[in-house]
Amino acid sequence: KLQFLYLIGWWVRGGGEIMSGRPWFAPLVIPMERRLQTAVVAFWIHLLPMCIAVNVLLVCGLWTLWYSDAMGPFTLVIGAAALYALHVATDTRWQRDGARALTFMRSGLMQRMSGLFSGFFPHRTILDGVAEDDFDGALAQYPPSKNYLFCCHPHGVFSLGVWNTFVFNAPQNTFFHKAVHGDAPEFDCTVCTLSANFRLPVWREILLALGFVDASRRTLVHGLARKEAPHRRGRICVLLPGGAAESIDCTSPVLTLRHRQGFVKVALETGASLVPAFSFGETRLYRPIAKPEGPLRRALVYLQKTVGVGLPLVCGRGVFNYCVGIVPHREALTTVIGKPIDIPLRPDFTEEELTKYHSQYVAAVQDLYRRYQPQCDPSCDYTELVLR
């Protein structure tokens, strides 16, 4: 007769145990800091689905108004929506040239949200060969007189290691917080993403405000070109070479890297140094629903090549439960940034040079994973990277 009281008590205690040993529901008694962390992460993770839903509803509403008698009062709205759609389709300058990051993104509110976002996992950044608080040593290893192409692995579902390290630049991330968003910044940093993201209204404006650019060869060459004057700051372009194809294997350290040589070509054309980076824990943020094998994997790969977007079969947690949702699980996330690989300026590079520097980069990524996996992700079953 008091079953509902039992269920309330079950919820307060954290719910039953699921197969993974985690409680099913989030308990009611949680420190406010953890609640704020979950709220901030849930907001950013749900931002893209919300933008898609808003656009779908807007298109359906405008379509209905167009064929209804009530179109007259909404003519101005339809005209404004048409002009904005034309602007999104034709304005590609900012997504290629960048430099549209808003001042609000460096405000105190954004810094607070960045700290909560980073503290959710929690996330930390390690510079290979540099002490944690040695800012001068980091600048000596990454001198601002050069330009750098940071190549990050693995892609994961949402590339949260990249968001934590390069997009939000939380105060905990000492080097990049000072070098990019400090009072006297040493670098200009841009993160490259799929060009299809700039075709979605509203979401496009959010990415541009955060300083994202299009992940095309033209954009990378423009961003990593040699500096014109010695007083200019260094340039950092962040790229995920695995792309959407790598997101299909987002729950295991499988890198789509064996035949990806485009980023090495860009480095040779611009003389930018290649910097390998690996986010340990990225593959444990979501649980696999089904491992893509055989015909299922071929279907997902075909879909990715056709549409350009990967569809990982994974499940995260929710805001009030630990088993169903798209919010990532609370798993320690550590981004290790390797030492730069100096690449000479060779606009007319040969195939042998391309193969040489690509092999050198792959060896650097494997060495980085081999040395840091035991301490950053000891529960992982893979002691070596798998390359596709």
C-alpha atoms as one frame of an Amber mdcrd trajectory, in Angstrom:
protein
   0.000   0.000   0.000   3.009   2.289   0.538   4.818   1.296  -2.626   5.305
   4.927  -3.690   7.143   5.635  -0.390   9.468   2.727  -1.113  10.172   4.095
  -4.581  10.947   7.557  -3.140  13.368   6.010  -0.662  14.923   3.958  -3.438
  15.465   7.150  -5.444  17.030   8.970  -2.458  19.427   6.102  -1.821  20.536
   6.190  -5.448  18.337   3.502  -6.965  19.071  -0.117  -7.728  22.286  -1.427
  -9.201  22.484  -1.977 -12.930  24.772  -4.475 -14.595  27.749  -2.108 -14.699
  27.637  -1.663 -10.923  26.395   1.921 -11.181  23.267   3.200  -9.428  20.286
   3.549 -11.709  19.024   6.934 -10.527  20.893   9.974  -9.299  20.364  10.488
  -5.550  18.571  13.603  -4.356  21.291  14.506  -1.870  24.116  15.792  -4.076
  26.462  18.726  -3.417  25.437  21.881  -5.255  28.760  22.019  -7.121  28.094
  18.621  -8.709  24.559  19.691  -9.640  25.920  22.777 -11.366  28.532  20.704
 -13.194  25.868  18.314 -14.481  23.610  21.207 -15.506  26.368  22.951 -17.479
  27.461  19.767 -19.276  23.843  18.793 -20.024  23.196  22.274 -21.444  26.141
  22.152 -23.853  25.532  18.531 -24.869  21.846  19.183 -25.583  22.559  22.440
 -27.417  23.029  20.798 -30.824  19.853  18.623 -30.586  17.920  21.684 -29.412
  19.161  23.701 -32.398  18.120  20.897 -34.753  14.680  20.706 -33.114  14.194
  24.486 -33.317  15.093  24.507 -37.011  12.746  21.613 -37.777   9.881  23.280
 -35.911  10.592  26.600 -37.602  10.586  25.043 -41.075   7.355  23.154 -40.352
   5.722  26.286 -38.942   6.714  28.435 -41.913   5.577  25.731 -44.307   2.194
  25.617 -42.581   1.844  29.403 -42.621   2.715  29.544 -46.311  -0.300  27.386
 -47.196  -2.704  28.871 -44.639  -4.905  31.951 -44.626  -2.940  33.417 -41.705
   0.141  34.091 -43.797  -0.533  37.822 -44.031   0.420  38.836 -40.468   3.516
  36.602 -40.591   4.856  37.790 -43.932   7.606  39.747 -42.182   8.639  36.649
 -40.200   8.782  34.516 -43.334  10.824  37.159 -45.117  13.281  37.456 -42.224
  13.681  33.668 -42.080  14.309  33.531 -45.832  16.947  36.266 -45.614  18.701
  34.508 -42.744  18.686  31.203 -44.649  20.228  33.002 -47.631  22.846  34.524
 -45.319  23.752  31.088 -43.905  24.049  29.615 -47.409  26.241  32.377 -48.832
  28.309  33.781 -45.948  31.302  31.479 -45.649  33.985  34.100 -44.973  33.875
  33.861 -41.197  33.865  30.071 -41.073  37.033  30.056 -43.222  38.884  33.070
 -41.863  37.787  32.822 -38.230  38.431  35.731 -35.836  34.781  36.122 -34.899
  35.017  35.004 -31.271  32.835  37.224 -29.098  34.120  39.049 -26.041  31.400
  37.326 -23.990  33.204  34.036 -24.472  36.081  35.414 -22.397  33.863  36.883
 -19.687  33.719  35.830 -16.052  30.481  33.907 -16.626  32.058  31.815 -19.377
  35.106  31.187 -17.209  32.819  29.934 -14.441  30.949  27.690 -16.874  34.258
  26.434 -18.253  35.429  25.519 -14.772  32.204  23.620 -14.087  32.403  21.860
 -17.454  35.993  20.786 -16.808  35.270  19.765 -13.209  32.445  17.434 -14.232
  34.757  14.687 -15.481  37.236  15.994 -14.100  39.582  17.035 -16.895  43.249
  17.919 -16.807  45.925  18.678 -19.379  49.465  17.281 -19.364  52.269  18.692
 -21.479  54.765  15.956 -22.271  58.124  16.809 -20.723  56.902  19.952 -18.925
  55.967  20.345 -15.255  52.335  21.180 -14.540  52.853  24.814 -13.468  55.988
  25.556 -15.497  54.612  28.195 -17.860  58.053  29.345 -19.009  59.089  25.767
 -19.731  55.915  25.277 -21.798  56.660  28.412 -23.814  60.197  27.129 -24.386
  58.784  23.859 -25.758  56.072  25.606 -27.788  57.667  28.966 -28.728  55.164
  31.551 -30.023  57.496  32.298 -32.917  56.157  29.188 -34.661  52.756  28.003
 -35.834  51.344  24.657 -34.718  48.852  22.123 -36.011  47.547  20.226 -32.973
  46.179  16.841 -34.078  43.906  15.325 -31.428  42.873  11.717 -30.935  40.514
   9.952 -30.547  37.469  11.683 -31.986  34.975  10.132 -29.574  31.314  11.117
 -29.735  31.575  14.865 -29.031  35.389  15.269 -28.795  35.080  16.489 -25.220
  38.834  16.405 -24.693  39.176  19.063 -27.385  36.327  21.128 -25.937  37.897
  21.066 -22.487  41.444  21.830 -23.628  41.086  24.260 -26.516  37.530  25.644
 -26.616  36.590  26.491 -23.036  40.129  26.938 -21.689  39.120  26.556 -18.044
  41.352  28.157 -15.381  42.486  24.646 -14.376  44.096  24.375 -17.820  47.006
  26.605 -16.788  49.108  26.834 -19.944  46.384  27.333 -22.541  44.352  29.549
 -20.219  47.287  31.941 -19.904  48.723  31.556 -23.395  45.411  31.978 -25.258
  43.022  33.851 -22.941  45.435  35.531 -20.560  46.089  39.250 -20.172  49.034
  38.974 -22.578  48.143  36.072 -24.900  50.926  34.370 -26.800  48.781  32.419
 -29.287  45.650  32.707 -31.391  43.835  29.372 -31.223  41.144  28.101 -33.591
  39.428  24.720 -33.604  38.427  23.131 -36.914  35.136  21.300 -37.330  33.065
  19.710 -40.083  31.809  22.234 -42.620  28.285  20.793 -42.342  28.040  22.278
 -38.844  28.030  25.756 -40.390  24.956  24.922 -42.467  22.724  24.622 -39.417
  21.228  27.979 -38.391  21.718  29.090 -34.764  24.280  26.318 -34.162  26.439
  28.025 -36.775  26.376  31.292 -34.813  27.340  29.502 -31.604  30.345  27.851
 -33.275  31.484  31.134 -34.799  31.152  32.860 -31.419  33.363  30.162 -29.891
  35.993  30.707 -32.591  35.477  27.534 -34.664  36.486  27.426 -38.316  35.885
  25.101 -41.238  38.103  21.995 -41.359  39.140  22.465 -44.977  42.577  22.626
 -46.542  42.073  26.264 -47.558  41.219  27.267 -43.989  44.188  25.416 -42.484
  46.663  26.833 -44.989  45.313  30.335 -44.378  45.499  29.956 -40.604  48.969
  28.399 -40.505  50.664  30.660 -43.041  53.956  32.209 -42.002  53.613  35.274
 -39.834  54.135  38.570 -41.607  55.822  40.410 -38.735  57.853  39.308 -35.713
  55.467  40.935 -33.237  52.492  38.807 -34.252  51.302  36.022 -31.978  51.732
  32.363 -32.769  48.902  30.426 -34.388  47.432  27.150 -33.156  44.982  25.227
 -35.327  43.323  22.216 -33.720  42.266  19.350 -35.955  40.842  15.858 -35.443
  42.340  13.858 -38.330  40.102  10.847 -37.686  36.967  12.867 -38.296  33.503
  11.372 -38.394  34.874   7.993 -39.556  36.703   7.612 -36.238  33.560   8.342
 -34.214  32.102   4.975 -35.239  34.726   3.278 -33.013  34.307   5.824 -30.213
  34.381   3.286 -27.345  37.815   1.838 -28.108  41.197   3.394 -28.976  40.892
   2.686 -32.698  42.317   5.543 -34.777  41.486   6.251 -38.396  45.011   7.379
 -39.186  46.801   4.859 -41.381  45.754   6.488 -44.665  45.038  10.023 -43.419
  47.835  12.209 -44.793  46.054  15.473 -45.545  47.154  17.158 -42.315  50.794
  16.274 -43.077  50.427  17.884 -46.509  49.152  21.078 -44.851  52.114  21.058
 -42.446  54.576  20.686 -45.328  52.915  23.471 -47.308  52.954  25.903 -44.361
  55.986  24.785 -42.350  53.834  24.415 -39.217  54.932  21.992 -36.514  52.771
  18.927 -35.903  51.765  18.318 -32.281  50.144  14.967 -31.342  47.543  15.007
 -28.569  45.634  12.127 -27.023  42.640  12.355 -24.677  42.680   9.387 -22.306
  39.218   8.522 -21.030  37.410   9.773 -24.137  36.470   6.197 -25.054  34.862
   5.575 -21.638  32.496   8.549 -21.603  29.805   6.516 -23.372  28.830   2.848
 -23.190  28.475   0.821 -26.390  24.987  -0.415 -27.200  26.288  -2.747 -29.885
  29.744  -3.221 -31.294  29.661  -2.389 -35.002  30.854  -5.484 -36.832  30.179
  -7.148 -40.150  27.180  -5.812 -42.121  26.292  -3.329 -39.362  29.678  -1.685
 -39.547  29.588  -1.575 -43.334  26.181   0.120 -43.154  27.458   2.724 -40.672
  30.559   3.400 -42.786  28.390   3.791 -45.896  26.117   6.205 -44.036  29.117
   8.198 -42.830  30.613   8.448 -46.315  27.256   9.414 -47.824  26.026  11.935
 -45.260  29.362  12.927 -43.741  28.247  12.353 -40.155  29.138   9.312 -38.060
  26.454   7.464 -36.098  28.014   5.766 -33.050  25.880   3.155 -31.325  26.405
   4.353 -27.770  24.438   5.457 -24.720  25.371   7.908 -21.993  23.531   8.992
 -18.885  20.709  11.413 -18.213  20.359  14.330 -15.857  18.490  12.276 -13.235
  19.637   8.753 -14.132  22.917   7.010 -14.809  21.938   4.636 -17.608  20.004
   6.358 -20.425  20.720   9.670 -22.111  23.286  11.605 -24.137  25.095  13.247
 -21.232  28.572  11.680 -20.827  29.440   9.620 -17.775  31.690  11.073 -15.090
  35.014   9.581 -16.090  38.448  11.108 -15.599  39.526  12.795 -18.823  43.212
  13.541 -19.368  44.531  15.228 -22.501  48.246  14.600 -23.043  49.925  16.937
 -25.526  53.136  15.642 -27.039  56.251  17.449 -28.115  56.126  19.309 -31.430
  57.437  17.645 -34.563  59.265  20.211 -36.676  58.179  20.078 -40.306  60.178
  21.937 -42.973  58.512  24.304 -45.411  58.147  22.217 -48.603  55.413  23.545
 -50.914  56.650  21.105 -53.582  57.081  18.103 -51.329  57.691  14.639 -52.709
  55.816  11.453 -51.943  58.810  10.172 -50.001  58.802  13.248 -47.738  55.069
  12.903 -47.157  55.429   9.240 -46.180  58.422  10.011 -43.963  56.721  12.676
 -41.863  53.429  10.792 -41.708  55.257   7.718 -40.355  57.106   9.933 -37.874
  53.823  11.385 -36.643  52.142   7.980 -36.310  55.128   6.706 -34.324  54.896
   9.767 -32.026  51.186   9.128 -31.345  51.821   5.464 -30.579  54.713   6.345
 -28.275  52.577   8.929 -26.459  49.818   6.376 -25.881  52.252   3.664 -24.819
  53.934   5.856 -22.184  50.854   7.527 -20.668  48.177   4.827 -20.886  49.248
   3.000 -17.687  48.888   6.138 -15.557  46.069   7.999 -17.328  43.779   5.120
 -18.324  44.926   1.979 -16.475  41.556   0.224 -16.805  41.748   0.219 -20.608
  42.232  -3.230 -22.133  44.259  -1.842 -25.043  47.964  -1.414 -24.361  48.593
  -0.512 -27.998  46.668   1.663 -30.408  44.721   0.074 -33.261  45.130   1.875
 -36.577  42.716   1.656 -39.466
